Amino acid sequence: MLHYKKCQALFAKGEEQEALDHAAVALAKFQAAGNNLAWMNLGSFTTKQHRIDVHYNMGEEERAEKKGGIVRPYSFRVWTRVQ
């Protein structure tokens, strides 16, 4: 869980790429520990009209060995802000 929190702390400090890079380390640690967390919430961006949550996916496809394709480990959830 310390790796998870480190990712969130990096993201909160504006070090988004570092947070994403460290999320890969966290994924390996979670996998080694047998923790089947589906995704990790790294943080959010807000605009005037939206909140965008950034998640690092940690499901089966992301944990599987890569076989000739690109697995996109990031997902975004976009929410309309109520004015």
N, C-alpha and C positions, 0 to 999 in steps of 0.2 A: 504493500500500500504506500510505502514511502516513495516509490518510483512514480506512482499515480499522482501523489500530492506534488512531487517535484515538477511533473509535467504541467499541472495546473498553475503552480507558482511561476514557472517560466512564462507561460501564456499570459498570466495576469500582469507580468512586468513588461509585456510588449515583445517578448522574445519568442514569437510564434514559431519560427523555424526550429529553434532549439527545442521547443516543447514537442514538436512533431518528431524531431530526430530522437529525443529521449523516449518518446512513446514506443518506438520500436524496441528499445532496451526493456521497457516495462512489459511489453508483450512477451518477450522471451522469458522474463522472470515469472510472469503469471503462468505461462505455459509450463515451465519447469516445476512450478509448485502445484500444478494440476488445477489451477483456478480457472474456471470456465466463464469468466466475465465476458459478456457479448461486446461491450464497447466501453470507452472511457470518455467522459465529458471533459474536454480540455478547457473550454471557456466560451465566451460569447462576444460578439461585436454588436454594437447598436448603431443604427442610423436613425434618421428622423422618423421613418415609417416602419422599420423592421428591427427585429432582433435575430441575429444569426448565431445559432449554437454550433460549435465545431466539435465533432466526435471523431475519435480514433477507433475504428472497428477492430474487434479482437475475436471475431467469430471463427468458425471452422475454416473458411476459405482463406482468411488472413493467416491462420496458424499452419495451413498445409504448405507442403513444399511447392514452390513455384514451378509450373510446367509450361513454359513457352508463352505465357500470357501475362498481362499486367493485372495485378490485383490492386484495386484502389482502396487503400486503408482509411481514407477520410470520408466523412459524410457531413452534410450540413443540413440543419433544420432551420427553415426560415419562418418566422412568426411575424404577423402584422401587429404592430403596436396600436393599442387603443388610444386615441387622442382625446 
